[in-house]
């Protein structure tokens, strides 16, 4: 589970600067918000 999360985060960082379809942008925003909520605890 943790390795899948790490791979997802790396993929988001790599793909950050390329154009994204709306669904990918929404998914990215949800993941970023979730990670920020975990880090702020």
Secondary structure, DSSP 8 states (H G I E B T S, - for coil): -HHHHHHHHHHHHHGGGS---HHHHHHHHHHHHHHHHHHT-
